[in-house]
């Protein structure tokens, strides 16, 4: 544990090691979209909780990170108010348990789904400005791992088709994994 007397908050990073999601088929891509939607909704819930004056944290982020070819991690990062580490961890794990027991609401799922589609639309619009390293990384994963590399228009079409069809049941199943 590192400390800095001038810093009035702490950072917590919790890693949940998980199997990497393959991305070789359309079915794999669909599973990746379900996972992305799940993480987006969870992020939104935690961000909403940040605004509560009683809450013990002031910043959160939940992402899936590709650690190695055989290991991913769901990373829960929290910026914690001074002296509130235990409370922040309790709040995080409390929210994870709430999602596990009760799932997500339809309206928050629809809202996050629309934003996921909008983000992919933005990627298409900005494709000519994307760094070449992004495409290079995709091509490397294609060669080493067999990951598919659809063009941006096709990928957007898949997102527009799949995201609205993701069910609350699918998202709930992810919570208990």
Backbone as JSON, one array per atom type, in Angstrom:
{
  "sequence": "XXXXXXXXXXXXXXXXXXXXXXXXXXXXXXXXXXXXXXXXXXXXXXXXXXXXXXXXXXXXXXXXXXXXXXXXXXXXXXXXXXXXXXXXXXXXXXXXXXXXXXXXXXXXXXXXXXXXXXXXXXXXXXXXXXXXXXXXXXXXXXXXXXXXXXXXXXXXXXXXXXXXXXXXXXXXXXXXX",
  "N": [[0.85, -1.18, 0.0], [0.65, 2.11, -0.95], [1.15, 5.48, 0.1], [0.31, 8.97, 0.12], [0.69, 11.95, 1.64], [-0.41, 14.32, 0.65], [-2.42, 13.59, -1.02], [-5.85, 13.23, -1.0], [-7.47, 11.07, -1.26], [-7.95, 7.59, -1.94], [-7.06, 4.86, -4.11], [-8.6, 1.97, -5.3], [-8.18, -1.17, -6.74], [-9.75, -3.89, -7.95], [-9.37, -7.11, -9.09], [-10.99, -9.44, -11.02], [-10.4, -12.45, -12.12], [-10.99, -13.87, -15.27], [-12.07, -16.07, -17.93], [-10.83, -15.47, -21.21], [-12.83, -13.91, -23.74], [-13.66, -15.49, -26.67], [-13.34, -14.4, -30.1], [-14.12, -15.25, -32.7], [-16.3, -15.88, -34.24], [-19.61, -14.86, -35.31], [-21.37, -15.45, -33.26], [-19.63, -15.44, -31.07], [-18.99, -12.73, -31.12], [-21.44, -11.65, -30.48], [-21.69, -12.55, -27.84], [-19.62, -11.06, -26.75], [-20.72, -8.51, -27.06], [-22.91, -8.69, -25.3], [-21.53, -8.92, -22.89], [-20.21, -6.43, -22.92], [-22.4, -4.68, -22.75], [-23.41, -5.39, -20.25], [-21.26, -4.56, -18.57], [-21.3, -1.83, -19.13], [-23.8, -1.03, -18.09], [-23.42, -1.66, -15.39], [-21.3, 0.08, -14.82], [-22.67, 2.53, -15.13], [-24.49, 2.38, -13.01], [-22.76, 2.48, -10.82], [-21.59, 4.97, -11.24], [-23.81, 6.63, -10.9], [-24.17, 6.24, -8.19], [-21.98, 7.59, -7.21], [-22.71, 10.24, -7.0], [-24.13, 10.44, -4.66], [-24.05, 11.94, -1.58], [-23.57, 10.57, 0.75], [-22.05, 8.48, -0.03], [-19.01, 6.52, -0.27], [-17.15, 6.71, -2.24], [-15.68, 8.48, -5.04], [-15.19, 8.15, -7.67], [-15.44, 5.77, -10.26], [-14.78, 2.84, -12.24], [-15.41, 0.19, -14.41], [-14.04, -2.37, -16.2], [-13.28, -4.78, -18.77], [-10.25, -6.36, -19.09], [-7.74, -7.47, -21.25], [-5.46, -9.64, -20.29], [-3.59, -11.74, -20.81], [-3.1, -14.16, -23.45], [-4.56, -16.24, -22.45], [-5.98, -15.28, -20.32], [-8.25, -12.98, -18.96], [-9.38, -10.07, -17.17], [-11.9, -8.75, -15.11], [-11.95, -5.57, -14.13], [-12.35, -3.64, -11.34], [-12.25, -0.42, -10.56], [-11.82, 2.04, -8.14], [-12.06, 5.27, -6.88], [-11.53, 6.42, -3.78], [-13.0, 8.15, -1.04], [-11.21, 9.93, 1.49], [-10.09, 7.83, 4.07], [-12.16, 5.97, 3.77], [-12.02, 3.36, 2.77], [-12.88, 0.73, 3.53], [-15.67, 1.1, 3.57], [-16.12, 1.78, 0.9], [-15.39, -0.56, -0.47], [-17.33, -2.26, 0.6], [-19.61, -1.01, -0.46], [-19.19, -1.4, -3.23], [-19.13, -4.26, -3.46], [-21.62, -4.73, -2.41], [-23.3, -3.62, -4.37], [-22.66, -5.28, -6.53], [-23.67, -7.68, -5.54], [-26.38, -7.01, -5.39], [-26.99, -6.71, -8.1], [-26.53, -9.32, -8.89], [-28.59, -10.66, -7.52], [-30.97, -9.31, -8.31], [-30.71, -8.37, -10.89], [-30.85, -6.19, -13.78], [-32.72, -3.2, -14.61], [-35.24, -2.78, -17.11], [-35.4, -0.23, -18.37], [-32.85, 0.93, -17.83], [-31.26, -0.84, -19.2], [-32.13, -0.52, -21.87], [-31.4, 2.17, -22.27], [-28.57, 2.08, -21.95], [-28.0, 0.33, -24.02], [-28.71, 1.85, -26.29], [-26.73, 3.78, -26.12], [-24.47, 2.25, -26.47], [-24.77, 1.46, -29.15], [-24.68, 4.01, -30.32], [-22.05, 4.72, -29.71], [-20.62, 2.91, -31.31], [-21.46, 3.82, -33.79], [-20.2, 6.27, -33.8], [-17.54, 5.41, -33.87], [-17.43, 4.45, -36.48], [-17.88, 6.82, -37.95], [-15.61, 8.24, -37.23], [-13.59, 6.66, -38.21], [-11.6, 7.11, -40.15], [-9.87, 8.68, -38.75], [-8.81, 7.16, -36.81], [-6.06, 5.78, -34.99], [-3.4, 4.08, -36.66], [-2.36, 2.04, -35.2], [-4.47, 0.81, -33.9], [-5.83, -0.7, -35.88], [-3.65, -2.29, -36.59], [-3.26, -3.76, -34.23], [-5.65, -5.23, -34.22], [-5.25, -6.8, -36.5], [-3.01, -8.28, -35.73], [-4.13, -9.77, -33.61], [-5.94, -11.2, -35.15], [-4.23, -12.8, -36.66], [-2.73, -14.19, -34.65], [-4.67, -15.21, -32.87], [-6.9, -15.85, -34.26], [-8.96, -14.05, -34.34], [-11.81, -12.43, -35.64], [-12.01, -9.92, -38.21], [-14.06, -7.84, -39.05], [-15.27, -5.39, -41.42], [-15.83, -1.92, -40.61], [-18.47, -1.05, -41.24], [-19.93, -3.44, -41.4], [-19.57, -4.4, -38.82], [-20.93, -2.41, -37.37], [-23.51, -2.86, -38.34], [-23.98, -5.39, -37.24], [-23.95, -4.71, -34.51], [-26.16, -2.99, -34.35], [-28.15, -4.83, -34.9], [-27.87, -6.85, -32.93], [-27.67, -5.71, -30.27], [-30.24, -4.51, -29.47], [-31.61, -6.89, -29.16], [-30.63, -8.19, -26.95], [-31.31, -9.77, -23.93], [-32.8, -9.24, -20.65], [-32.53, -11.51, -19.16], [-30.19, -12.73, -20.2], [-28.28, -10.85, -19.39], [-28.58, -11.06, -16.64], [-27.66, -13.65, -16.24], [-24.94, -13.31, -16.68], [-24.24, -11.92, -14.4], [-24.21, -13.81, -12.38], [-22.14, -15.45, -13.01]],
  "CA": [[0.0, 0.0, 0.0], [1.39, 3.37, -1.05], [0.37, 6.62, 0.59], [0.82, 10.3, -0.16], [-0.05, 12.83, 2.57], [-1.11, 15.38, -0.07], [-3.55, 13.01, -1.74], [-6.95, 13.08, -0.05], [-8.29, 9.92, -1.62], [-7.2, 6.38, -2.26], [-7.55, 4.12, -5.26], [-8.7, 0.53, -5.11], [-8.37, -1.92, -7.98], [-10.08, -5.29, -7.67], [-9.3, -7.88, -10.33], [-11.71, -10.7, -11.06], [-9.84, -13.15, -13.27], [-12.0, -14.57, -16.06], [-11.64, -16.61, -19.21], [-11.0, -14.53, -22.32], [-13.94, -14.16, -24.65], [-13.19, -15.67, -28.05], [-13.98, -13.51, -31.06], [-13.88, -15.87, -34.0], [-17.55, -16.04, -34.96], [-20.66, -13.88, -34.96], [-21.88, -15.82, -31.93], [-18.64, -14.91, -30.12], [-19.13, -11.27, -31.09], [-22.67, -11.39, -29.73], [-21.36, -12.75, -26.42], [-18.82, -9.91, -26.37], [-21.63, -7.38, -26.92], [-23.65, -8.89, -24.05], [-20.58, -8.58, -21.83], [-20.0, -4.98, -22.97], [-23.61, -4.04, -22.25], [-23.42, -5.65, -18.81], [-20.28, -3.69, -17.93], [-21.77, -0.45, -19.3], [-24.88, -0.78, -17.13], [-22.81, -1.67, -14.06], [-20.59, 1.36, -14.69], [-23.66, 3.59, -14.94], [-25.01, 2.28, -11.64], [-21.75, 2.96, -9.88], [-21.44, 6.42, -11.45], [-24.96, 7.26, -10.24], [-23.93, 6.17, -6.75], [-20.95, 8.58, -6.87], [-23.36, 11.51, -6.69], [-24.72, 10.38, -3.33], [-23.13, 12.53, -0.6], [-23.27, 9.56, 1.77], [-21.22, 7.43, -0.59], [-17.62, 6.51, 0.15], [-16.24, 6.83, -3.37], [-15.94, 9.63, -5.9], [-14.93, 7.79, -9.05], [-15.42, 4.32, -10.49], [-14.71, 2.37, -13.62], [-15.38, -1.27, -14.51], [-13.67, -2.75, -17.57], [-12.65, -6.08, -19.03], [-8.91, -6.17, -19.62], [-7.1, -8.65, -21.81], [-4.15, -9.72, -19.63], [-2.75, -12.63, -21.63], [-3.96, -14.9, -24.39], [-5.39, -17.2, -21.72], [-6.55, -14.69, -19.11], [-8.79, -11.63, -18.9], [-9.79, -9.67, -15.83], [-12.85, -7.66, -14.93], [-11.25, -4.7, -13.19], [-13.19, -2.66, -10.66], [-11.38, 0.64, -10.05], [-12.62, 2.97, -7.34], [-11.38, 6.35, -6.18], [-12.21, 6.38, -2.48], [-12.85, 9.3, -0.14], [-10.21, 9.72, 2.54], [-10.48, 7.03, 5.22], [-13.41, 5.24, 3.5], [-11.71, 2.18, 1.96], [-13.77, -0.39, 3.88], [-17.02, 1.43, 3.15], [-16.16, 1.73, -0.56], [-15.41, -1.97, -0.85], [-18.65, -2.78, 0.96], [-20.56, -0.48, -1.44], [-18.96, -2.09, -4.5], [-19.58, -5.65, -3.41], [-23.06, -4.68, -2.2], [-23.94, -3.39, -5.67], [-22.49, -6.51, -7.3], [-24.62, -8.66, -5.01], [-27.72, -6.55, -5.78], [-27.14, -7.07, -9.52], [-26.61, -10.79, -8.93], [-29.91, -11.08, -7.03], [-32.13, -8.66, -8.92], [-30.47, -8.02, -12.29], [-30.96, -4.8, -14.2], [-34.04, -2.76, -15.03], [-35.4, -2.67, -18.56], [-35.09, 1.12, -18.86], [-31.41, 1.17, -17.82], [-30.71, -1.68, -20.26], [-32.42, 0.15, -23.14], [-30.58, 3.39, -22.35], [-27.18, 1.68, -22.18], [-27.94, -0.26, -25.36], [-28.7, 2.95, -27.25], [-25.43, 4.43, -26.05], [-23.5, 1.32, -27.07], [-24.93, 1.61, -30.6], [-24.19, 5.35, -30.68], [-20.59, 4.69, -29.63], [-20.14, 2.22, -32.51], [-21.69, 4.73, -34.91], [-19.13, 7.26, -33.72], [-16.32, 4.75, -34.34], [-17.51, 4.42, -37.94], [-17.71, 8.19, -38.45], [-14.24, 8.66, -36.96], [-12.68, 5.59, -38.62], [-10.44, 7.63, -40.89], [-9.0, 9.37, -37.8], [-8.31, 6.18, -35.83], [-4.64, 5.51, -35.17], [-3.12, 2.83, -37.37], [-2.04, 1.01, -34.2], [-5.71, 0.09, -33.59], [-5.99, -1.71, -36.93], [-2.52, -3.22, -36.49], [-3.54, -4.66, -33.1], [-6.69, -6.15, -34.68], [-4.65, -7.75, -37.44], [-2.16, -9.18, -34.94], [-5.03, -10.72, -32.93], [-6.47, -12.07, -36.18], [-3.19, -13.76, -37.03], [-2.33, -15.02, -33.52], [-5.77, -15.81, -32.12], [-8.02, -16.15, -35.14], [-10.04, -13.08, -34.15], [-12.36, -11.9, -36.88], [-11.77, -8.5, -38.47], [-15.07, -7.34, -40.0], [-15.11, -3.96, -41.67], [-16.59, -1.1, -39.65], [-19.89, -1.02, -41.58], [-20.51, -4.72, -41.02], [-19.59, -4.45, -37.36], [-22.03, -1.56, -36.92], [-24.76, -3.57, -38.66], [-24.14, -6.43, -36.21], [-24.29, -4.05, -33.24], [-27.55, -2.52, -34.46], [-29.02, -6.01, -34.88], [-27.74, -7.67, -31.72], [-27.85, -5.02, -28.99], [-31.64, -4.45, -29.05], [-32.13, -8.23, -28.89], [-30.06, -8.72, -25.71], [-32.38, -9.86, -22.93], [-32.47, -9.1, -19.24], [-32.11, -12.83, -18.68], [-28.79, -12.91, -20.57], [-27.47, -9.99, -18.53], [-28.65, -11.65, -15.31], [-26.79, -14.84, -16.22], [-23.57, -12.85, -16.53], [-24.02, -11.49, -13.02], [-23.98, -14.95, -11.49], [-20.93, -16.19, -13.43]],
  "C": [[0.89, 1.24, 0.0], [0.52, 4.48, -0.49], [1.1, 7.92, 0.28], [0.02, 11.26, 0.71], [-0.81, 13.96, 1.87], [-2.34, 14.88, -0.81], [-4.67, 12.71, -0.75], [-7.92, 11.98, -0.44], [-7.37, 8.75, -1.92], [-7.81, 5.75, -3.5], [-7.52, 2.64, -4.94], [-8.9, -0.09, -6.48], [-8.6, -3.37, -7.58], [-10.11, -6.02, -9.01], [-10.05, -9.19, -10.14], [-11.24, -11.43, -12.31], [-10.92, -13.99, -13.95], [-11.37, -15.12, -17.34], [-11.77, -15.54, -20.29], [-12.19, -14.9, -23.17], [-13.38, -14.36, -26.05], [-13.94, -14.71, -28.97], [-13.69, -14.02, -32.47], [-15.13, -15.93, -34.87], [-18.51, -14.91, -34.59], [-21.24, -14.17, -33.59], [-20.93, -15.32, -30.84], [-18.79, -13.4, -29.98], [-20.39, -10.88, -30.32], [-22.41, -11.5, -28.23], [-20.54, -11.56, -25.9], [-19.71, -8.67, -26.18], [-22.47, -7.49, -25.64], [-22.77, -8.48, -22.87], [-20.37, -7.07, -21.77], [-21.19, -4.23, -22.41], [-23.71, -4.2, -20.73], [-22.49, -4.68, -18.08], [-20.7, -2.22, -18.02], [-22.86, -0.13, -18.27], [-24.32, -0.74, -15.71], [-22.04, -0.38, -13.82], [-21.56, 2.5, -14.41], [-24.21, 3.57, -13.52], [-24.01, 2.83, -10.64], [-21.53, 4.46, -10.02], [-22.6, 7.17, -10.79], [-24.76, 7.29, -8.73], [-22.88, 7.19, -6.31], [-21.58, 9.89, -6.43], [-23.98, 11.57, -5.31], [-23.71, 10.88, -2.31], [-22.72, 11.53, 0.47], [-22.29, 8.51, 1.27], [-19.76, 7.62, -0.24], [-16.64, 6.63, -1.01], [-16.66, 7.98, -4.29], [-15.65, 9.33, -7.37], [-14.86, 6.28, -9.2], [-15.26, 4.03, -11.97], [-14.62, 0.84, -13.57], [-15.1, -1.6, -15.97], [-13.19, -4.19, -17.6], [-11.31, -5.78, -19.66], [-8.37, -7.51, -20.11], [-5.7, -8.71, -21.22], [-3.16, -10.55, -20.43], [-3.68, -13.33, -22.61], [-4.92, -15.84, -23.66], [-6.08, -16.6, -20.5], [-7.0, -13.25, -19.34], [-9.07, -11.31, -17.44], [-10.88, -8.62, -15.96], [-12.23, -6.83, -13.82], [-12.21, -3.65, -12.65], [-12.24, -1.64, -10.04], [-12.24, 1.68, -9.35], [-11.69, 4.02, -6.74], [-12.19, 6.6, -4.91], [-11.96, 7.67, -1.7], [-11.89, 8.93, 0.99], [-10.79, 8.92, 3.72], [-11.7, 6.15, 5.0], [-13.19, 3.97, 2.68], [-12.68, 1.04, 2.25], [-15.2, -0.14, 3.4], [-17.16, 1.34, 1.62], [-16.2, 0.29, -1.06], [-16.77, -2.59, -0.55], [-19.7, -2.29, -0.05], [-20.42, -1.19, -2.79], [-19.52, -3.5, -4.47], [-21.08, -5.74, -3.11], [-23.81, -4.5, -3.51], [-23.81, -4.62, -6.56], [-23.47, -7.59, -6.84], [-26.05, -8.31, -5.4], [-27.99, -6.92, -7.25], [-27.3, -8.58, -9.65], [-28.01, -11.27, -8.54], [-31.07, -10.57, -7.87], [-31.94, -8.29, -10.39], [-30.58, -6.53, -12.54], [-32.4, -4.49, -14.57], [-34.08, -2.61, -16.54], [-34.98, -1.29, -19.06], [-33.59, 1.41, -18.85], [-30.72, 0.33, -18.9], [-30.93, -1.04, -21.62], [-31.54, 1.39, -23.33], [-29.12, 3.05, -22.65], [-27.01, 1.06, -23.56], [-27.89, 0.81, -26.43], [-27.33, 3.63, -27.27], [-24.33, 3.55, -26.63], [-23.56, 1.41, -28.6], [-24.37, 2.95, -31.04], [-22.65, 5.39, -30.65], [-19.99, 4.0, -30.86], [-20.36, 3.07, -33.76], [-20.6, 5.79, -34.97], [-17.8, 6.68, -34.2], [-16.3, 4.73, -35.87], [-17.25, 5.81, -38.53], [-16.25, 8.64, -38.32], [-13.19, 7.67, -37.45], [-11.44, 6.1, -39.33], [-9.45, 8.37, -39.99], [-8.4, 8.42, -36.76], [-6.82, 5.94, -36.07], [-4.43, 4.16, -35.85], [-2.79, 1.7, -36.41], [-3.29, 0.19, -33.82], [-5.94, -1.02, -34.61], [-4.87, -2.74, -36.85], [-2.76, -4.22, -35.37], [-4.61, -5.68, -33.48], [-6.1, -7.22, -35.6], [-3.72, -8.74, -36.74], [-3.02, -10.22, -34.23], [-5.66, -11.68, -33.93], [-5.46, -13.17, -36.51], [-2.88, -14.73, -35.87], [-3.47, -15.81, -32.88], [-6.97, -16.16, -32.99], [-9.19, -15.2, -34.97], [-10.5, -12.56, -35.5], [-12.06, -10.41, -36.99], [-12.8, -8.02, -39.49], [-14.81, -5.86, -40.27], [-16.07, -3.2, -40.76], [-18.09, -1.08, -39.95], [-20.59, -2.31, -41.16], [-20.62, -4.84, -39.5], [-20.73, -3.6, -36.8], [-23.38, -2.22, -37.2], [-25.02, -4.66, -37.62], [-24.58, -5.82, -34.88], [-25.75, -3.6, -33.26], [-28.54, -3.68, -34.41], [-29.04, -6.68, -33.52], [-28.13, -6.93, -30.45], [-29.33, -4.92, -28.59], [-32.24, -5.82, -28.69], [-31.56, -8.86, -27.62], [-31.13, -8.67, -24.63], [-31.88, -9.61, -21.52], [-31.98, -10.42, -18.65], [-30.63, -13.08, -18.99], [-27.87, -12.08, -19.66], [-27.45, -10.53, -17.1], [-27.75, -12.86, -15.17], [-25.33, -14.44, -16.08], [-23.27, -12.49, -15.08], [-23.71, -12.64, -12.09], [-22.76, -15.78, -11.89], [-19.76, -15.87, -12.53]]
}
